[in-house]
Amino acid sequence: EPLFGEKQTVIPLNWATGFRVARETIKDLADAGPFDGTNASRLGQYADFTKRLKRQCWERVDYECALKLINGTSTAARYVGRDALAAFSTAQLNLDNPQLSQSNLTTGAAATAANLMTAITSLDTQRDDRGSFVSTEPSYKVLHGPNQRWKFIEILKTAGQVDTANNTVNALKNAGISIKPVESKTLDRANGAAYTGWFVQNGAHQWWWKWREKPTFEKNVDFDANALKYAVFFRGAHFHKDWRAMVGYPPT
């Protein structure tokens, strides 16, 4: 729960899927046994699809969280915070008087060592609602899509400065801080194409997924249709309590 301020109300996603099998089919399989080629194939398909239903729950949660990042500049109700402002903005205001305007957004910034340093500096200099610097550990995660994988490996692992002939050490590698690249294939899927944006967060971030009802698998008899129904469902929502500890570099 938030330590200060009003409670945040989020509208959960209600998600469910399933399939139905005629009871005659189940009885025929039971009578004939699983040794016939056709029956064995059907049983295998039912088992595989049941496993896929469970996996779909987690895939959908990933998908919804990826949409939260991709639409971080949106002011639609499902993406904003308690202040009704976009999660990523160049005009984040605190509660001090006079108000301090801060930014956690840079659009169209390429994945480069210089831009990553700027992002980390932006995180380290963010201020809370009283104007004090936010205390954080020197540990960061870079969230990106598959097409940025090799670039961030170069940026973080190269001994010298990246893409230059300067005889200078890689400051990101030698700064005594932890920077972990985290690849999300779901960013591409949620975007509908290769996603070129990237995000940096530290351990103080307050972006979460909240379960209202964890994934549940059920089997019921449909007497009217004389069938067996299998279903999996969950309720949950993504939300952020605070914009701080996260900076976004979405594409233009």
Salt bridges, closest charged atoms under 4 A:
GLU59 OE2 - ARG55 NE 3.64
GLU64 OE2 - ARG60 NE 2.97
GLU64 OE1 - ARG78 NH2 2.49
ASP129 OD1 - ARG244 NH2 3.05
GLU154 OE1 - LYS151 NZ 3.77
ASP163 OD2 - LYS151 NZ 2.74
GLU183 OE1 - ARG149 NE 2.64
GLU183 OE2 - LYS185 NZ 3.66
ASP222 OD2 - ARG20 NH1 3.79
ASP222 OD2 - LYS229 NZ 3.91
ASP242 OD1 - ARG244 NH1 2.90
